Amino acid sequence: MQFQKGYIYHIYNQGNNRQKIFFNRKNYLYFLQKMSTYILPYGDILAWCLMPNHFHWMVYVRETELIETSEGFTLSEPLTKTKTFNHSIGILLRTYTRAINKQERRTGSLFRKETKAECVNCLKLDKPSFIGNNIINPERQYLQVLFEYIHQNPVKAGLAKKITDWEFSSACDYYAGRKGRLVNKKIAKEYIDI
């Protein structure tokens, strides 16, 4: 994945062999904490959905690299190292996998090897087939379709009758009055009709 500042990405992954990645409510909540820790320093989450065997994020990338300092050493300058957004996503998935492996008494990878990230508002974007030729702003239309697609996942999978019935989705923040801290509604409104 090669992220660029100022663009919106659809980031997703699923369980290895489509296996479950969330086994109980605490798993979902733990993963949400990880998202806050490892995603928010780099970008604004516009939409998200956690499903039993996969996840979707719609993220506006503000930073691709951050400098991490190490305090507490007796050196005249603190030690610093650069951490990338890619690396941060990897840490999120690895630490979550370790916790689930311990909980489920299992070993090995939990997620598919490669997390996918597609830029949805890059100028180089090939127009998806579902976008018609008479659309004035196909880039904005694609963002809207993606936003709705992410929130429709639980309904299409038969886990909920309506999008706000699924607790583990940002649809509850947008349409049911939940005051979650993960999504940035202000930024989302710049790109999506909400």
Secondary structure, DSSP 8 states (H G I E B T S, - for coil): ----TT-EEEEEEEBGGG--S--SHHHHHHHHHHHHHHTTTTEEEEEEEEETTEEEEEEEES-SEEEEEE-SSSSSS-EEEEEEHHHHHHHHHHHHHHHHHHHHT--S-SB-S--EEEESS-TT----TTS-TT-S-HHHHHHHHHHHHHHHHHHHTTS-SSGGG-SSBTHHHHHS----SSB-HHHHHHHS--
